[in-house]
Amino acid sequence: MRRRAILESLPMGLAVAGGLALAGGAAAPARAQGELTGIQKKVFTIKPFPLENGTVMPEAAIAYETYGKLAPDGRNAVLLTHGYTSSQHMAGRYSETGAEGSWDGLVGPGKAIDTNKLFVVSSNVLGSSYGSTSPAHLDPKTGKPYGPDFPDISMVDIVAAQRSLLEGLGVKRLVAVAGPSYGGYQVFQWGVTYPDFMDGLVPVVSAPKGSGGPQSVQALIDTLARDPHWNNGWYYENGGIIGVMTDMRVATLKRYGIDDQLAAQFPDKDAREAEIRRRAAAWAKGFDGHSLIVLRRAAVRFDAEKDFAKIKAKVLYVLSRTDKVFPVSIAPEVMAKLKAAGVTAEYFEIDSELGHSASGLDAAKWAPKLKTFMASLEQRG
């Protein structure tokens, strides 16, 4: 396998273990409080991997984690899909002192997505920076990073890779697909691309159609190109573009509502700004700028709305009252279009001050609704 991450420091960098893990392996041990620990990082490799546009990648590695145990019939699985710049670490901890997953309040023994009963798979999207094949990985044809030559992938390609992973793990059917933000895009795409493969869809703080168009992709490239190390996108041997990536991350975190999240812990504005910048810089050292471009390009072309009539699963659509990225004002139109297409759908609004981050950081405010929805799917199955 000719694959190696160029990024020197990945916060969730995965130790590559080519091939697939045993499908019915032992569940991660649970702590007394109902938490998962000992989460393992794994990678599944697809050789070759054909894309929607006809390009064939020699191989595509998909990094993932699992929580719980797969039933003998392979029909108790849930797929979690993550956000634009986040990772597949959505539940549990790698060790007793490790950071908890972004949806840890929702996923685990006895929680809304109950790993005592369900086998949960959380995969890093193709093109991302947390272990899956990405622009920072070596192109087998050249022995150099893909960089700006990384294939043009679509949301369909992203979910197709996830489908291959699930098949490799022995999953025959999903109870649900659930995820926030960019993960919600994937949830909707699953619903229209593989409508017979799941019982439920839970898109959270998201929308069924991308926005921004090609101009937003070019604007992103222009912003990244301001870094003195850009070198027409070939910056891997020039020290990277950490400066501009840090600045961009600060702006993103603020748009997601981090000022409110940190206000109690850092009441002093200057101290809060320093903490935000510290977090942004840590992220910038591990996330590749070309992953931003590749995933943004897939997002602006994404449109599951036009295919709503294909959805057969029940839908729980969730937004956050204070989200500025996907404001609650979009809900009536989305729900009307779902119902007009004959989709069984319900809407829930998280009453949170934490904006776009509410689904994870304020999990308790919508966990009961998710638990009820998941229970209805298990009865349905």
Secondary structure, DSSP 8 states (H G I E B T S, - for coil): ----B--S--TT------S---TT-----B-TTS-B-----EEEEESSEE-TTS-EES-EEEEEEEES---TTS--EEEEE--SS--S--SS-SSTTS---TTTTTEETTSSEETTT-EEEEE--TT-SSSSS-TTBB-TTTSSB-GGGS----HHHHHHHHHHHHHHHT---EEEEEEETHHHHHHHHHHHHSTTSEEEEEEES--SB--SHHHHHHHHHHHHTTSTT-GGG--TTTT--HHHHHHHHHHHHHHTTHHHHHTTT--SHHHHHHHHHHHHHHHHTTS-HHHHHHHHHHHHH-B-GGGGGG--SEEEEEEETT-SSS-GGGHHHHHHHHHHTT--EEEEEE--SSGGGHHHHTGGGTHHHHHHHHHHHHHH-
